[in-house]
Amino acid sequence: MIWCRNKISRVAGLALAIVSGAQAATTSEQVRAATLGYVVAGNPLEGIDKMSVYLGQQLEKSSRIASRELVRLGTTADCVRFLKLSRQAAVPKPTAEWILGSGQRLHALVELIDPGDKPDECFRIIDRLRQHDPDGATEYYDLVLAIAVVMDQRSDGRMHGQMGRDLLPAEKDPVKVYDYFKALYSSSAAKIDYRKLGAGELVFVVVPAPMAEWEWARDQVDGSLGGWDKKYSDIEYDHSRLNGSRFSWDSGTYTLRDIAARGGICVDQAYFAVLTARAHGIPALYFHGSGKSANHAWFAYMKGPGDWVLDVGRYQGDSYTTGYAVHPQTLRNMTDHDVEYASERSLHSVDAAQAGIYVSIAEVLLDRDPEGALRCARLARGLSGKMLRAWQIEQEMLLRQKDYDGVVELFAEKKDAFRRYPDILVESARLIETALRKDGHEAEADEVMRSAAATVGDDRDDLSRAFERDRIGQIIDSGDMKKARKELEQMLDDQKGEGNKITGLIEQYVKVTKESGQTREAVKFLEGYVEDLVEEYDFPPAYEERLLGLLLAVYQNDGDTKEAEKLKTRIERLRLEQNT
């Protein structure tokens, strides 16, 4: 024990020498060794303080940092981020030694861990897999990380809400998941080369699923990587289920084998394609969205680094503007536009790698050296104009300083850089708007939102609709309910051609008119409007029933029992037709 404490003391002493400048030249290896000393000694906070100060000092020394020096500072920033994680969760010494034994392993970990992850469970899984396969875990380190950040939160493997009640249990043992995919990627059975995948791509492979399903798909489903889109249409469409509004699986246990044998609707086609792709090692995602005629599901898969096929099974003629998915690691909603941004070629260049180091340093300095963080963020976006986190950090710093002129100027620059990604611009504009309104700058807030709205093209009706709803919300907040109703009616008229996609807007209209007592006006507007929609679009029966239900609510809100009873009879007849 005395030897152990003395050794820890010597390593920590090295760290003190490094960050105080007592040693003229230190290496990345020495910085990582010092970090291990702090972890083992159970004193990460001291390491965080010393190394953060050191980073700030080094930035002050020169306006231009040489590439080799930048790499070393990046390693120091990674070490600080690792020490912060070690404050949240105990890291077993052998696992800490393994991670810190390689700058590449360290960087991969701190870059992948998300604030929503559970560090204690992540490190437990990493440690378990390292012990399970001490010889192979280093080669398959990205696989280890992906499993850790996906399986740190329990999932029942439910890809969508229409899988029925009888489900096979998802595999919950990280070791069995690791063994399956290691065996797959080390064989010729994998449809994509493991070396082309990083941990960030592998999270779209190792999503919890029944082991029996992976094994069945591996043994029974074959095809080339480039032709995996055919797996969607290989499943025969079951029109009887759609016409009968039987949207949930009602044929026993939900399995790939039965989907292949019985056919299914779009959700089953997408599920089959996604799960069989993952079973063969291919990153894949299940997407759903709203179109003019109905809601729909399709899938996406990765053909190569940065090369995603995003719209397999997506009906082009029905205007599915945005596809929504659940990120396997964070369990937060993501969109197909997020995947497009992540695949941006400029983010995978040498300049982007250097920009990423500056961002990593900025993350460390955010609360300790705001000016240093701001400088790093600006250097990062100077190297890589689409490095989103660099823009976010600069915006955050300017908002903290209440430099609203600077924020608005930054947003104008951001519009040029991210014109292809309006979601990013709209999210940024909303953050700026909130800060401006909170500080009483109403005119400036309005101008930022007008500027953001002007960047939204005709192909993004979802964002345009969101802007309009925000504007109407402001009218409602002002208390002018008559104007709010008229604006909603105008918006509904303008977007009548979007069919099913405006159902949520109709629901808002029904609520506003009920709460404001404008029920007679609502009846006059909506009875003809709903009938026109039903007549124009070939909605599935359940969608028609939902629209008629909204019209029924309007009649009931107005106390029109005669028309309400007539509509109830019509809805009942529609239900009978579905059941037969």
C-alpha positions in Angstrom: 0.0 0.0 0.0 2.9 2.4 0.9 4.5 1.7 -2.5 1.2 2.3 -4.3 0.6 5.7 -2.5 4.2 6.8 -3.3 3.8 5.9 -7.0 0.5 7.8 -7.2 2.2 10.8 -5.5 5.1 10.7 -8.0 2.6 10.6 -11.0 0.6 13.5 -9.5 3.8 15.4 -8.9 4.6 15.0 -12.6 1.2 16.6 -13.4 2.1 19.5 -11.1 5.3 20.0 -13.0 3.6 19.8 -16.3 0.9 22.4 -15.7 3.2 24.8 -13.8 5.6 24.9 -16.6 8.5 23.5 -14.6 9.3 21.1 -17.5 10.1 22.9 -20.7 8.6 20.2 -23.0 6.1 17.6 -22.0 4.5 15.0 -24.2 1.0 13.8 -24.7 2.0 10.5 -23.0 3.1 12.4 -19.9 -0.1 14.4 -19.8 -2.2 11.2 -20.0 0.0 9.5 -17.3 -0.5 12.5 -15.0 -4.3 12.2 -15.6 -4.2 8.6 -14.5 -2.4 9.6 -11.4 -5.2 12.0 -10.5 -7.8 9.4 -11.2 -6.1 6.7 -9.1 -5.5 9.1 -6.3 -9.2 10.0 -6.3 -8.4 13.7 -6.8 -9.7 14.6 -10.2 -10.7 18.2 -9.2 -7.1 19.2 -8.7 -6.1 17.9 -12.1 -9.0 19.7 -13.7 -8.0 23.0 -12.1 -4.3 22.7 -12.9 -4.7 21.5 -16.5 -7.4 24.1 -17.3 -5.1 26.9 -16.0 -2.3 25.4 -18.1 -4.5 25.5 -21.3 -5.3 29.1 -20.7 -1.7 30.1 -20.2 -0.6 28.3 -23.4 -3.3 30.1 -25.4 -2.1 33.5 -24.1 1.5 32.8 -25.2 0.9 32.9 -28.9 -1.7 34.0 -31.5 -0.7 31.1 -33.7 -0.3 27.6 -32.3 1.8 25.0 -34.3 0.1 21.8 -35.3 2.2 19.6 -33.0 1.6 21.9 -30.0 -2.2 22.0 -30.8 -2.4 18.3 -30.7 -0.8 18.2 -27.2 -3.1 20.9 -26.0 -6.0 18.9 -27.4 -4.8 15.9 -25.5 -4.7 18.0 -22.3 -8.3 19.1 -23.0 -9.4 15.5 -23.5 -7.7 14.7 -20.2 -9.7 17.4 -18.4 -12.9 16.1 -19.9 -12.0 12.5 -18.8 -11.3 13.8 -15.3 -14.7 15.5 -15.2 -16.3 12.1 -16.2 -14.3 10.4 -13.4 -15.9 12.8 -10.9 -19.3 11.5 -12.0 -18.5 7.8 -12.0 -15.8 5.5 -10.5 -13.4 4.3 -13.3 -11.7 1.0 -12.4 -7.9 1.6 -12.5 -7.2 -1.1 -15.2 -9.9 0.5 -17.4 -8.6 4.0 -16.8 -5.0 2.7 -17.7 -6.4 1.2 -20.9 -8.3 4.3 -22.0 -5.5 6.7 -21.1 -2.9 4.4 -22.6 -3.8 5.8 -26.1 -4.6 9.3 -27.1 -6.9 7.9 -29.8 -8.9 5.8 -27.3 -9.1 8.7 -24.9 -10.4 11.1 -27.6 -12.9 8.6 -29.0 -14.4 8.2 -25.5 -14.7 11.9 -24.5 -16.0 12.8 -28.0 -18.7 10.1 -27.9 -20.0 10.5 -24.3 -23.2 12.7 -24.3 -24.5 14.7 -21.4 -27.5 12.4 -21.4 -25.4 9.3 -21.0 -24.9 7.6 -17.6 -21.1 7.6 -17.1 -21.2 5.1 -14.2 -23.1 2.5 -16.4 -20.9 3.3 -19.4 -17.7 2.6 -17.5 -19.2 -0.5 -16.0 -19.9 -1.9 -19.4 -16.5 -0.8 -20.8 -14.8 -2.5 -17.9 -16.8 -5.7 -18.3 -16.1 -6.0 -22.0 -12.4 -5.2 -21.5 -12.2 -8.1 -18.9 -14.3 -10.3 -21.1 -12.0 -10.0 -24.1 -8.7 -8.5 -23.0 -7.0 -9.4 -26.3 -9.7 -8.3 -28.7 -11.2 -5.3 -27.0 -8.5 -3.0 -28.1 -9.0 -3.9 -31.8 -12.8 -3.6 -31.4 -12.6 -0.5 -29.1 -15.1 1.5 -31.1 -17.6 -1.4 -30.8 -17.0 -1.5 -27.0 -17.7 2.3 -26.8 -20.8 2.1 -29.0 -22.3 -0.7 -26.9 -21.5 1.2 -23.7 -23.3 4.4 -24.7 -26.3 2.6 -26.2 -26.8 0.0 -23.5 -26.3 2.3 -20.5 -30.0 3.1 -20.7 -32.5 0.2 -20.9 -34.5 -0.3 -24.0 -37.2 -2.8 -24.8 -36.2 -2.9 -28.4 -39.5 -1.3 -29.6 -38.6 0.4 -32.8 -42.1 1.8 -33.4 -45.5 1.9 -31.6 -47.3 -0.5 -33.9 -45.5 -3.8 -33.1 -48.4 -5.2 -31.1 -48.3 -6.6 -27.6 -46.4 -9.8 -28.1 -42.7 -8.9 -28.4 -39.5 -11.0 -28.1 -37.3 -9.7 -25.3 -34.4 -7.5 -26.5 -30.9 -8.8 -25.6 -29.8 -7.0 -22.4 -26.4 -8.5 -21.9 -23.6 -6.3 -23.4 -21.2 -9.3 -23.6 -23.6 -11.2 -25.8 -24.1 -8.2 -28.0 -20.3 -7.7 -28.2 -19.7 -11.3 -29.1 -22.3 -11.3 -31.8 -20.9 -8.2 -33.6 -17.3 -9.0 -33.0 -17.9 -12.4 -34.7 -19.8 -10.7 -37.5 -17.2 -8.0 -38.2 -14.3 -10.4 -38.0 -15.9 -12.7 -40.7 -16.8 -12.3 -44.3 -20.5 -12.2 -43.3 -20.5 -8.5 -42.5 -21.8 -6.3 -45.3 -19.6 -3.4 -44.5 -15.9 -3.2 -43.4 -15.6 -2.6 -39.6 -12.6 -0.3 -40.3 -14.9 2.1 -42.1 -17.0 2.6 -39.0 -16.3 4.7 -35.9 -18.2 4.4 -32.6 -20.5 7.2 -33.8 -21.7 5.0 -36.7 -21.7 1.8 -34.7 -24.4 3.3 -32.3 -26.8 2.8 -35.3 -25.9 -0.9 -35.4 -25.9 -2.2 -31.8 -29.4 -1.0 -30.8 -30.9 -3.6 -28.4 -33.0 -6.2 -30.3 -33.8 -9.9 -29.7 -30.7 -12.0 -30.3 -32.8 -14.6 -32.1 -33.9 -11.9 -34.6 -30.3 -10.9 -35.4 -29.4 -14.5 -35.9 -32.4 -15.3 -38.1 -31.6 -12.2 -40.3 -27.9 -13.1 -40.6 -28.8 -16.7 -41.7 -31.9 -16.1 -43.8 -31.5 -12.6 -45.4 -28.8 -11.9 -47.8 -27.9 -9.2 -50.3 -25.3 -6.6 -51.2 -24.7 -3.4 -49.3 -25.5 -1.2 -52.2 -28.8 -3.1 -52.8 -30.1 -3.1 -49.2 -32.9 -0.7 -50.2 -34.7 -3.7 -51.8 -35.3 -5.2 -48.3 -38.1 -2.6 -47.8 -40.0 -3.6 -50.9 -39.3 -7.3 -50.4 -42.1 -7.2 -47.8 -45.4 -7.4 -49.5 -47.8 -4.6 -48.6 -50.9 -5.7 -46.7 -53.6 -3.4 -48.1 -56.3 -5.1 -46.0 -54.7 -3.9 -42.8 -54.6 -0.3 -44.0 -58.2 -0.3 -45.3 -59.3 -1.9 -42.0 -57.3 0.7 -40.0 -55.5 -2.3 -38.3 -52.3 -0.3 -37.9 -50.8 -2.4 -35.1 -49.5 -5.9 -35.7 -52.3 -8.4 -34.9 -50.8 -11.7 -36.0 -49.1 -13.0 -32.9 -45.5 -12.4 -31.9 -43.8 -9.7 -33.9 -40.9 -11.3 -35.7 -38.9 -10.9 -38.9 -39.9 -14.4 -40.0 -43.6 -13.6 -39.8 -43.3 -10.2 -41.4 -41.5 -11.9 -44.3 -44.2 -14.6 -44.5 -47.3 -12.5 -44.0 -46.4 -9.1 -45.3 -47.1 -5.8 -43.5 -47.7 -2.1 -43.8 -45.0 0.6 -44.1 -43.9 0.4 -40.4 -43.3 -3.3 -40.8 -41.4 -2.9 -44.1 -39.2 -0.3 -42.5 -38.6 -2.4 -39.3 -37.7 -5.4 -41.4 -35.2 -3.4 -43.5 -33.6 -1.7 -40.5 -33.2 -4.8 -38.3 -31.9 -7.0 -41.1 -29.4 -4.3 -42.0 -28.1 -4.0 -38.4 -27.9 -7.8 -38.1 -25.4 -7.6 -41.0 -23.4 -4.8 -39.4 -24.9 -2.0 -41.5 -25.8 1.3 -39.7 -29.5 1.9 -40.3 -32.4 4.1 -39.0 -36.1 3.9 -38.9 -37.8 7.1 -40.0 -41.4 8.3 -39.9 -43.2 11.5 -41.0 -46.4 13.1 -42.0 -47.4 13.5 -45.7 -50.4 15.0 -47.4 -52.4 11.8 -47.5 -51.2 9.9 -44.5 -48.4 9.3 -42.0 -45.7 7.0 -43.2 -42.5 5.1 -42.3 -39.3 4.5 -44.3 -35.7 3.7 -43.6 -32.1 4.9 -44.1 -28.8 3.0 -44.2 -25.1 3.8 -44.5 -23.3 2.7 -47.7 -20.0 4.0 -46.7 -18.3 6.8 -44.6 -20.5 9.8 -44.8 -22.7 8.2 -47.4 -26.3 7.6 -46.2 -29.2 6.6 -48.3 -32.0 8.5 -46.5 -35.2 7.9 -48.3 -35.8 4.2 -49.0 -39.5 3.7 -49.2 -40.3 7.4 -48.8 -43.1 8.3 -51.2 -41.8 11.3 -53.1 -45.2 12.5 -54.3 -46.7 12.9 -50.9 -44.3 15.6 -49.6 -42.8 14.0 -46.5 -40.8 17.0 -45.7 -39.0 15.7 -42.6 -38.3 12.2 -41.3 -38.1 11.7 -37.5 -36.2 9.0 -35.7 -34.9 8.2 -32.2 -31.2 8.5 -31.6 -30.1 5.1 -30.2 -27.6 6.7 -27.8 -29.4 9.7 -26.5 -33.0 8.5 -27.0 -33.8 12.0 -28.2 -35.6 12.8 -31.4 -33.4 13.3 -34.5 -34.3 14.0 -38.1 -33.0 13.1 -41.5 -31.7 16.6 -41.8 -29.4 15.9 -38.8 -28.0 12.9 -40.6 -27.4 15.1 -43.7 -25.5 17.6 -41.6 -23.4 15.0 -39.9 -22.5 13.6 -43.3 -21.2 17.1 -44.5 -17.9 16.4 -46.2 -16.2 19.5 -44.9 -16.6 18.1 -41.3 -14.3 15.2 -42.1 -11.3 17.1 -43.4 -7.9 17.8 -41.9 -9.0 21.4 -41.1 -12.1 20.1 -39.4 -9.9 17.8 -37.2 -7.9 20.9 -36.1 -11.0 22.9 -35.5 -12.3 20.0 -33.4 -9.3 20.4 -31.1 -10.0 24.1 -30.6 -13.6 23.3 -29.8 -12.5 20.7 -27.2 -10.3 23.3 -25.6 -13.1 25.8 -25.7 -15.4 23.4 -23.9 -12.9 23.1 -21.1 -12.5 26.9 -20.8 -16.1 27.9 -21.0 -16.6 28.6 -17.3 -13.0 29.3 -16.4 -11.6 31.5 -19.2 -14.5 33.0 -21.3 -12.2 35.0 -23.5 -10.0 32.0 -24.2 -13.1 29.9 -25.0 -14.3 32.6 -27.3 -11.0 32.9 -29.1 -10.8 29.1 -29.6 -14.4 29.0 -31.0 -13.5 31.7 -33.5 -10.3 29.9 -34.5 -12.3 26.7 -34.9 -14.9 28.2 -37.2 -12.2 30.0 -39.1 -10.8 26.6 -39.9 -14.1 24.8 -40.5 -17.1 27.1 -41.3 -19.6 24.4 -40.6 -18.3 23.3 -37.2 -21.6 23.9 -35.5 -20.3 23.6 -31.9 -17.9 26.4 -32.5 -20.7 28.7 -33.6 -22.8 27.6 -30.6 -20.0 28.4 -28.1 -19.4 31.9 -29.6 -23.1 32.6 -29.5 -23.3 31.4 -25.9 -20.3 33.7 -24.9 -21.8 36.7 -26.6 -25.2 36.1 -25.0 -23.6 35.8 -21.6 -21.9 39.2 -22.2 -25.2 40.6 -23.5 -23.5 41.7 -26.6 -26.7 41.6 -28.6 -25.2 43.5 -31.6 -22.5 40.9 -31.8 -25.0 38.1 -31.6 -27.1 39.5 -34.4 -24.0 40.0 -36.5 -22.9 36.4 -35.8 -26.3 35.1 -36.8 -26.1 37.0 -40.1 -22.8 35.2 -40.8 -24.3 31.9 -39.7 -27.1 32.3 -42.3 -24.5 32.2 -45.0 -22.6 29.3 -43.6 -25.7 27.1 -42.9 -28.1 28.1 -45.6 -28.5 24.4 -46.5 -29.5 23.5 -43.0 -32.5 25.7 -42.0 -33.2 23.6 -38.9 -29.9 24.8 -37.4 -30.6 28.4 -38.2 -34.1 28.3 -36.7 -32.9 26.7 -33.5 -30.2 29.3 -33.2 -32.7 32.1 -33.9 -35.1 30.9 -31.2 -32.3 30.9 -28.6 -31.4 34.5 -29.6 -35.0 35.6 -29.6 -35.6 34.3 -26.1 -32.6 36.2 -24.8 -33.5 39.4 -26.5 -37.2 39.3 -25.4 -36.1 38.5 -21.8 -34.0 41.7 -21.8 -36.7 43.8 -23.4 -35.4 44.0 -27.0 -38.7 43.1 -28.7 -37.9 44.8 -32.0 -34.5 43.1 -32.4 -36.1 39.7 -31.5 -38.8 40.2 -34.2 -36.1 41.1 -36.7 -34.0 38.0 -35.9 -37.1 35.7 -36.4 -38.0 37.5 -39.7 -34.5 37.0 -40.9 -34.6 33.3 -39.9 -38.0 32.8 -41.6 -36.6 34.3 -44.8 -34.0 31.5 -45.0 -36.7 28.7 -45.0 -37.3 27.5 -48.5 -40.6 26.3 -50.0 -39.5 22.7 -49.4 -39.6 23.1 -45.7 -43.4 23.6 -45.1 -42.9 22.2 -41.6 -40.7 25.1 -40.5 -42.9 27.7 -42.2 -45.9 26.3 -40.4 -44.0 26.4 -37.1 -43.1 30.1 -37.6 -46.7 30.9 -38.4 -47.9 29.1 -35.3 -45.4 31.0 -33.2 -46.7 34.3 -34.6 -50.3 33.3 -33.8 -49.2 32.3 -30.3 -47.9 35.8 -29.8 -51.3 37.2 -30.9 -53.1 34.9 -28.5 -50.7 36.0 -25.7 -51.7 39.6 -26.5 -55.3 38.8 -25.9 -56.7 39.6 -29.4 -58.5 36.3 -29.9 -60.6 37.5 -32.8 -57.4 38.3 -34.7 -55.9 35.0 -33.7 -58.9 33.1 -35.1 -58.8 35.0 -38.4 -55.0 34.4 -38.7 -55.6 30.7 -38.1 -58.3 30.6 -40.7 -56.0 32.3 -43.2 -53.2 29.9 -42.5 -55.5 26.9 -42.9 -56.7 28.3 -46.2 -53.1 28.9 -47.4 -52.0 25.4 -46.4 -55.1 23.5 -47.5 -53.0 21.7 -50.1 -50.9 20.0 -47.3 -53.8 17.7 -46.4 -53.1 15.4 -43.5 -50.1 17.5 -42.4 -52.3 20.3 -41.1 -54.4 18.2 -38.8 -52.5 19.5 -35.8 -53.3 23.1 -36.9 -57.0 22.2 -37.1 -56.8 20.9 -33.5 -55.2 24.2 -32.4 -58.1 26.1 -34.2 -60.7 24.0 -32.4 -59.1 24.7 -29.0 -58.7 28.4 -29.6 -62.3 29.0 -30.8 -63.6 27.0 -27.9 -61.6 28.8 -25.2 -62.4 32.2 -26.7 -66.2 31.5 -27.3 -66.0 31.9 -31.1 -67.7 28.6 -31.6 -70.3 29.8 -34.2 -67.5 31.3 -36.3 -65.7 27.9 -36.1 -68.7 26.0 -37.3 -69.1 28.3 -40.3 -65.5 27.9 -41.3 -64.7 24.3 -40.5 -67.7 22.4 -41.7 -67.0 23.2 -45.3 -63.3 23.0 -44.8 -63.3 19.5 -43.4 -65.7 18.2 -46.1 -63.4 19.6 -48.8 -60.3 17.9 -47.3 -62.1 14.5 -47.0 -63.4 14.8 -50.6 -60.0 15.9 -52.1 -57.7 13.4 -50.3 -57.9 9.7 -50.3 -57.4 9.4 -46.6 -57.3 6.0 -44.8 -60.6 5.6 -42.9 -59.0 6.2 -39.5 -57.7 9.6 -40.8 -61.1 10.6 -42.1 -62.6 9.6 -38.7 -60.1 11.9 -36.9 -61.0 14.9 -39.1 -64.8 14.2 -38.6 -64.1 14.0 -34.9 -62.7 17.5 -34.9 -65.7 18.8 -36.8 -68.0 17.0 -34.2 -66.1 18.8 -31.4 -66.9 22.1 -33.1 -70.6 21.3 -33.3 -70.6 20.2 -29.7 -68.7 23.3 -28.6 -71.4 25.4 -30.2 -74.2 23.4 -28.7 -75.5 22.2 -32.1 -76.9 18.9 -31.1 -78.8 18.2 -34.3 -75.6 18.4 -36.5 -73.6 16.6 -33.9 -76.0 13.6 -33.8 -75.9 13.4 -37.6 -72.1 13.4 -37.6 -72.0 10.8 -34.9 -74.1 8.5 -37.1 -71.7 9.1 -40.0 -68.7 8.3 -37.8 -70.3 5.1 -36.5 -71.0 4.0 -40.1 -67.4 4.7 -41.0 -66.2 2.5 -38.1 -68.5 -0.3 -39.1 -67.0 -0.2 -42.6 -63.5 -0.5 -41.2 -64.4 -3.5 -39.0 -66.0 -5.4 -42.0 
